[in-house]
Amino acid sequence: MLKHRGFPGRLPGTDHQFTIRRANKAGATKIIRRERYRDRAPADRRADAGFMAALWDYFGEEPFERGNLDAGRLSWLIGREVVAAEEPFDPESYEQLLRIDVKRAQAAFPEVFEDPDAFVWDAEEGED
């Protein structure tokens, strides 16, 4: 499993996880498309926006390997703002290539693209 060094582990000040520490011995957790209903909690919506901001900051428009990105967090974006970069799509592979659908991401999370400093990542997190 590829570890994305320097990628934020979570949304600062919350328990919303963005990455996992180690591969699951039973195989990668399946990514499933989760519906985002209008009545979701503001903290959950902020976590989605924060994760998108981290993806954009780290990968931009380039395809990226799933690696140690959290399946639960990816599931809120998959099939909309994050799509498969190659076919066939294997939702249970750490090696699956993904990419940001920029137009859809800009429509869903305009704050991420309008204000690049909306989310500040602690550059020293996890470093000593």
Backbone torsions as a table, in degrees:
resi	resn	phi	psi	omega
1	MET	NA	126.5	177.2
2	LEU	-73.2	130.0	175.3
3	LYS	-100.5	125.0	179.9
4	HIS	-83.9	90.2	-178.7
5	ARG	-63.7	133.2	179.3
6	GLY	90.3	-10.1	177.1
7	PHE	-75.8	135.9	-179.1
8	PRO	-58.3	135.6	-179.5
9	GLY	-77.1	-24.4	-179.2
10	ARG	-163.2	168.8	174.2
11	LEU	-72.5	123.0	-177.1
12	PRO	-52.0	135.6	177.3
13	GLY	78.8	7.9	-179.3
14	THR	-135.0	177.1	173.2
15	ASP	-103.8	17.0	178.4
16	HIS	-77.8	107.8	-173.8
17	GLN	-80.3	138.3	177.0
18	PHE	-109.5	-29.0	-178.3
19	THR	-131.7	164.6	175.0
20	ILE	-112.7	156.5	-176.1
21	ARG	-84.2	-37.2	-176.9
22	ARG	-144.9	158.0	180.0
23	ALA	-67.9	146.3	176.1
24	ASN	-75.5	127.7	-178.9
25	LYS	-60.5	-29.8	-179.3
26	ALA	-85.1	1.0	-178.7
27	GLY	110.3	165.8	-176.9
28	ALA	-64.3	140.4	175.0
29	THR	-65.1	135.6	-177.6
30	LYS	-67.3	134.4	174.1
31	ILE	-86.4	124.3	178.0
32	ILE	-123.9	148.5	179.1
33	ARG	-75.7	121.1	178.2
34	ARG	-104.6	137.5	178.8
35	GLU	-78.4	135.8	176.8
36	ARG	-102.4	100.6	-179.8
37	TYR	-81.7	156.0	-177.4
38	ARG	-60.6	-27.1	-175.9
39	ASP	-90.3	15.6	176.8
40	ARG	-63.1	149.1	-179.2
41	ALA	-62.8	144.3	178.0
42	PRO	-55.4	-36.1	179.0
43	ALA	-63.6	-37.9	178.2
44	ASP	-68.4	-40.4	177.5
45	ARG	-64.6	-38.9	178.0
46	ARG	-65.9	-37.6	177.7
47	ALA	-64.5	-40.8	176.6
48	ASP	-60.9	-46.6	179.8
49	ALA	-64.5	-41.2	178.6
50	GLY	-63.5	-40.7	178.6
51	PHE	-65.8	-42.2	177.7
52	MET	-62.3	-41.8	178.5
53	ALA	-61.0	-41.8	179.3
54	ALA	-65.5	-42.8	176.8
55	LEU	-60.2	-46.1	-178.6
56	TRP	-64.1	-45.4	179.5
57	ASP	-62.3	-39.7	-172.9
58	TYR	-84.2	-41.0	-173.2
59	PHE	-112.1	-28.5	-175.2
60	GLY	61.9	-137.3	-177.5
61	GLU	-88.3	-2.1	-177.3
62	GLU	-76.6	144.8	173.1
63	PRO	-62.1	149.3	-179.6
64	PHE	-140.5	152.3	178.2
65	GLU	-82.1	140.5	178.9
66	ARG	-55.3	-50.2	177.0
67	GLY	50.3	-127.7	-175.6
68	ASN	-93.1	17.1	175.5
69	LEU	-70.4	138.2	-174.7
70	ASP	-65.9	126.2	-178.8
71	ALA	-63.1	-39.0	179.3
72	GLY	-62.0	-43.6	179.9
73	ARG	-69.4	-41.0	176.9
74	LEU	-62.2	-33.2	-177.7
75	SER	-62.5	-25.6	178.1
76	TRP	-75.5	-17.3	-176.6
77	LEU	-114.1	-19.8	-172.7
78	ILE	-62.5	140.0	179.2
79	GLY	83.0	-4.0	177.4
80	ARG	-126.3	-87.2	-177.0
81	GLU	-81.6	-24.3	175.7
82	VAL	-119.8	127.2	-177.1
83	VAL	-130.0	164.5	177.2
84	ALA	-66.5	138.4	177.4
85	ALA	-94.3	-7.8	179.1
86	GLU	-148.6	152.8	177.4
87	GLU	-113.2	148.3	-2.2
88	PRO	-77.1	154.2	179.2
89	PHE	-80.7	125.4	176.9
90	ASP	-112.4	100.6	-176.4
91	PRO	-70.4	-4.7	-179.2
92	GLU	-116.4	27.9	-179.4
93	SER	-119.1	130.6	174.6
94	TYR	-69.9	-20.8	-177.3
95	GLU	-90.4	-3.7	-178.3
96	GLN	-57.0	130.5	176.2
97	LEU	-87.3	133.7	179.4
98	LEU	-125.3	167.9	173.7
99	ARG	-153.0	160.1	177.3
100	ILE	-85.8	129.9	170.3
101	ASP	-83.5	96.5	-168.7
102	VAL	-58.5	-44.8	-178.2
103	LYS	-61.4	-45.3	179.7
104	ARG	-68.8	-37.4	178.9
105	ALA	-66.2	-41.2	178.4
106	GLN	-63.8	-37.1	179.3
107	ALA	-70.5	-39.1	-177.0
108	ALA	-80.6	-34.3	-175.5
109	PHE	-130.7	64.2	-176.4
110	PRO	-60.3	-30.3	-178.9
111	GLU	-63.3	-28.4	-179.8
112	VAL	-68.3	-37.5	-175.1
113	PHE	-93.1	-26.5	179.7
114	GLU	-79.8	-35.1	-178.2
115	ASP	-129.0	92.4	-177.5
116	PRO	-60.4	-19.3	-179.6
117	ASP	-96.2	12.7	-179.1
118	ALA	-62.2	-30.5	178.3
119	PHE	-122.5	123.7	179.7
120	VAL	-107.8	121.9	-178.7
121	TRP	-98.4	136.9	178.1
122	ASP	-75.2	106.2	-177.0
123	ALA	-63.3	-21.8	-177.5
124	GLU	-98.8	6.4	-179.9
125	GLU	-60.8	125.2	177.9
126	GLY	81.2	-0.2	-179.8
127	GLU	-107.2	136.0	174.3
128	ASP	-151.0	NA	NA
